[in-house]
């Protein structure tokens, strides 16, 4: 009994330490936010944080449009009707590697660390050995290449 309790305390302490090591401003919360970029944030709010307007693009969803900030390597999807963030995705760069989940998963992490999120509900293999995975139940999207995470994003899992 004591040994089991000691193991449980060790696990909880390790999880608390990992969460404490990720500063709130760089925390990725699946289904909610990436650092200061919250799902539901307005386009004006994103522009205010980014300091400029991104390049407008399209998405695979007819009810939304996308914007890419190349210099910051971050892509947002916005709902057409409300101009609020429906998804945010970080693309690999040294600056973006500070963003992590509470468990320490982020850009550059080994793809094997995704096992902690369970089995993805969706997978797709793209050219160039890029694999995409979506964890619909928690609102997390990732791309891996050569065993490393090269893109990580969050989306509202309740609307999927």
VMD Tcl script that draws the C-alpha trace (Angstrom):
set ca {
  {0.00 0.00 0.00}
  {2.76 2.46 0.91}
  {4.68 1.63 -2.25}
  {1.57 2.32 -4.36}
  {1.02 5.62 -2.57}
  {4.66 6.59 -3.09}
  {4.37 5.85 -6.81}
  {1.18 7.91 -7.06}
  {2.80 10.84 -5.23}
  {5.82 10.61 -7.58}
  {3.59 10.65 -10.66}
  {1.60 13.63 -9.39}
  {4.78 15.51 -8.48}
  {6.27 14.88 -11.93}
  {3.07 16.09 -13.63}
  {2.97 19.20 -11.43}
  {6.63 19.91 -12.18}
  {6.07 19.55 -15.94}
  {3.08 21.91 -15.77}
  {5.03 24.43 -13.72}
  {7.88 24.40 -16.23}
  {5.57 25.68 -18.99}
  {4.86 29.36 -18.43}
  {1.24 30.37 -18.81}
  {2.05 32.69 -21.75}
  {3.48 29.75 -23.72}
  {1.04 27.04 -22.62}
  {-0.80 25.02 -25.27}
  {-4.21 23.97 -23.95}
  {-5.89 21.58 -26.41}
  {-9.38 22.76 -27.31}
  {-8.74 26.20 -25.77}
  {-5.61 28.18 -26.65}
  {-1.97 28.50 -27.64}
  {-0.28 30.94 -25.27}
  {-2.16 34.24 -25.51}
  {-4.14 33.16 -28.60}
  {-7.55 31.97 -27.41}
  {-10.18 30.23 -29.46}
  {-13.07 32.67 -29.84}
  {-10.71 35.67 -29.90}
  {-11.72 38.30 -32.47}
  {-9.71 39.06 -35.60}
  {-9.09 42.55 -34.20}
  {-7.74 40.99 -30.99}
  {-5.36 38.73 -32.92}
  {-4.14 41.64 -35.06}
  {-3.58 43.61 -31.85}
  {-1.38 40.85 -30.43}
  {0.41 40.17 -33.71}
  {1.00 43.83 -34.54}
  {0.01 43.43 -38.20}
  {-2.54 41.86 -40.54}
  {-1.74 38.37 -41.79}
  {-2.03 36.99 -45.32}
  {-5.57 35.88 -46.04}
  {-6.07 32.33 -47.22}
  {-8.71 29.66 -47.45}
  {-9.58 26.64 -45.34}
  {-11.26 23.34 -46.06}
  {-14.31 24.56 -44.14}
  {-16.74 26.76 -46.12}
  {-17.81 28.65 -42.98}
  {-14.29 29.93 -42.27}
  {-11.23 31.65 -43.70}
  {-7.57 31.52 -42.74}
  {-4.81 34.00 -42.02}
  {-1.10 33.28 -41.89}
  {1.51 35.38 -40.13}
  {4.64 34.15 -41.92}
  {7.07 36.06 -39.70}
  {5.62 34.48 -36.54}
  {4.87 31.11 -38.22}
  {1.30 30.91 -36.91}
  {-1.92 30.24 -38.81}
  {-5.44 31.03 -37.63}
  {-8.84 29.97 -38.94}
  {-11.68 32.43 -38.37}
  {-15.42 31.91 -38.60}
  {-16.86 34.01 -41.47}
  {-19.93 35.14 -39.52}
  {-18.20 36.30 -36.32}
  {-14.55 36.80 -37.37}
  {-13.50 34.86 -34.27}
  {-10.74 32.25 -34.01}
  {-11.95 28.70 -34.65}
  {-8.45 27.15 -34.76}
  {-4.83 28.19 -34.24}
  {-1.77 26.32 -35.50}
  {1.91 26.91 -34.75}
  {4.37 26.06 -37.52}
  {7.88 24.95 -36.64}
  {10.39 27.67 -35.80}
  {12.87 28.18 -33.00}
  {10.73 30.97 -31.53}
  {7.63 28.74 -31.42}
  {9.41 25.86 -29.68}
  {8.79 27.54 -26.31}
  {5.06 26.74 -26.62}
  {4.25 23.45 -24.84}
  {1.34 21.51 -23.40}
  {1.28 21.01 -19.63}
  {2.94 17.63 -20.33}
  {5.75 19.31 -22.27}
  {4.65 18.34 -25.80}
  {5.40 20.93 -28.47}
  {7.18 21.66 -31.73}
  {10.30 19.54 -32.10}
  {9.07 16.93 -29.63}
  {9.34 13.28 -30.67}
  {6.15 12.07 -32.31}
  {6.11 9.20 -29.81}
  {5.12 11.73 -27.11}
  {1.72 11.96 -28.82}
  {0.93 8.51 -27.42}
  {-0.05 10.20 -24.16}
  {-3.12 11.64 -25.94}
  {-4.33 8.19 -26.96}
  {-5.28 7.09 -30.43}
  {-6.07 9.92 -32.87}
  {-9.55 9.86 -34.38}
  {-8.16 11.00 -37.75}
  {-4.84 10.42 -39.54}
  {-3.62 11.39 -42.99}
  {-0.33 10.83 -44.77}
  {0.81 13.79 -46.90}
  {3.61 13.84 -49.49}
  {7.09 14.38 -48.11}
  {6.61 11.91 -45.24}
  {4.33 14.30 -43.31}
  {1.67 12.68 -41.16}
  {-1.28 14.65 -39.76}
  {-3.26 13.56 -36.72}
  {-6.38 15.01 -35.14}
  {-7.54 14.23 -31.64}
  {-11.16 15.38 -32.01}
  {-12.16 14.59 -28.43}
  {-9.65 17.07 -26.96}
  {-9.21 19.61 -29.79}
  {-5.59 18.94 -30.79}
  {-4.08 18.76 -34.29}
  {-0.45 17.84 -35.06}
  {1.80 17.16 -38.01}
  {4.93 15.07 -37.74}
  {7.82 14.56 -40.12}
  {10.70 12.14 -39.62}
  {9.49 11.40 -36.09}
  {9.26 15.02 -34.88}
  {6.33 17.39 -34.39}
  {6.46 20.14 -37.04}
  {3.03 21.74 -36.49}
  {0.68 21.78 -33.52}
  {-2.72 23.36 -33.29}
  {-5.84 23.66 -31.21}
  {-9.48 23.79 -32.24}
  {-12.87 23.78 -30.57}
  {-13.52 20.08 -30.10}
  {-17.11 20.70 -29.03}
  {-18.06 22.03 -32.48}
  {-16.54 19.10 -34.39}
}
mol new
graphics top color blue
foreach p $ca { graphics top sphere $p radius 0.5 }
foreach p [lrange $ca 0 end-1] q [lrange $ca 1 end] { graphics top cylinder $p $q radius 0.2 }
display resetview
